[in-house]
Amino acid sequence: MDMLKVNGVTHWSIPVNDLEEAEKFYSEVLGLTYVGRLGDSGLSCVTAGSHSILLCRRNEPVVRTPEQDNHLHHAFDVSPEMFERGCKLFHEKGIPIVELIYRERGVFPGRELYFLDPSGNMLELRDATWKPGMPKPTHEEIARRA
């Protein structure tokens, strides 16, 4: 059977309730690079490394929960230092933490911090340098020492 061969990803999109709030969160909290709005389309572009992400204003604001979407999320790779800084920053800013997982095997091993953006979208910070046998502090413990 014939199939296509995709060369890469142009961008992926995240639905948001408030475009301005989302632009601030993704650029000022997560440190993504703000590229700009796409005219008056209700879309804004940010980048993480070479990946473009469109923040798409919902026509009708809703707040989703991780349980509703079967753990649907977007993941960002970070260094161990940025992982720990994220724990502290999220704690200080009251950003909801869903869970911290220490994944010892599988496709994406490492430590994973799941949290929510202002629209209720689940996001993940992943530190791939964590290995089995290393300490497993809670995100609160990391926040206190970071």
Salt bridges, closest charged atoms under 4 A:
GLU20 OE2 - LYS24 NZ 3.60
GLU23 OE2 - ARG37 NE 2.73
ASP69 OD1 - ARG64 NH2 2.64
ASP77 OD1 - ARG126 NH1 3.16
GLU84 OE2 - ARG111 NH2 3.40
GLU84 OE2 - ARG145 NH2 3.07
GLU92 OE2 - LYS88 NZ 3.82
GLU99 OE2 - HIS71 NE2 3.64
GLU104 OE2 - LYS136 NZ 2.93
GLU112 OE1 - ARG103 NH2 2.80
GLU124 OE1 - HIS73 NE2 2.88
ASP127 OD2 - ARG111 NE 2.76
GLU140 OE2 - HIS139 NE2 3.36
